[in-house]
Amino acid sequence: FNTALQITLVLFLVVTQIYPVSLQWTNMFFIVVATSTVLSGADYMWIWIKQVILQERR
């Protein structure tokens, strides 16, 4: 899901070079994608940390 958002953002930015949109929409899209990226990274790290802890207990 996160990768799809990032690709969509790039496509959105390309399209805005042809059809300008409000800077407010662009900023909102950046915030949504940045938040999704941070949450995805945190989830990824949480899963791996949990796996490392479980393996150390064995």
C-alpha positions in Angstrom: 0.0 0.0 0.0 2.8 2.4 0.9 4.7 1.8 -2.3 1.5 2.4 -4.3 1.1 5.8 -2.5 4.7 6.8 -3.2 4.3 5.9 -6.9 1.0 7.8 -7.1 2.7 10.8 -5.5 5.4 10.8 -8.2 2.8 10.5 -11.0 0.8 13.3 -9.3 3.8 15.5 -9.4 4.4 14.7 -13.1 0.8 15.5 -13.9 0.9 18.8 -11.9 3.7 20.0 -14.3 1.1 19.8 -17.1 -2.1 20.7 -15.1 -1.1 22.9 -12.1 -3.1 22.3 -8.9 -3.3 24.1 -5.6 -0.1 24.0 -3.5 -2.4 23.0 -0.6 -3.3 19.7 -2.4 0.3 19.0 -3.1 1.3 19.6 0.5 -1.6 17.5 1.8 -0.5 14.6 -0.5 3.1 14.9 0.7 2.0 14.8 4.4 -0.2 11.7 3.7 2.6 9.9 1.9 5.3 10.9 4.5 3.0 9.7 7.3 2.4 6.4 5.6 6.1 5.9 5.0 7.0 6.6 8.6 4.3 4.3 9.9 5.2 1.6 7.5 8.9 1.8 8.5 7.9 1.7 12.2 5.7 -1.3 11.6 8.6 -3.0 9.7 11.0 -2.4 12.5 8.5 -3.5 15.2 8.0 -6.8 13.4 11.8 -7.5 13.1 12.5 -6.4 16.7 9.8 -8.8 17.9 11.3 -11.6 15.8 14.8 -11.0 17.2 13.5 -11.0 20.8 11.6 -14.2 20.2 14.6 -15.9 18.6 16.8 -14.9 21.6 14.4 -16.6 24.0 14.9 -20.0 22.3 
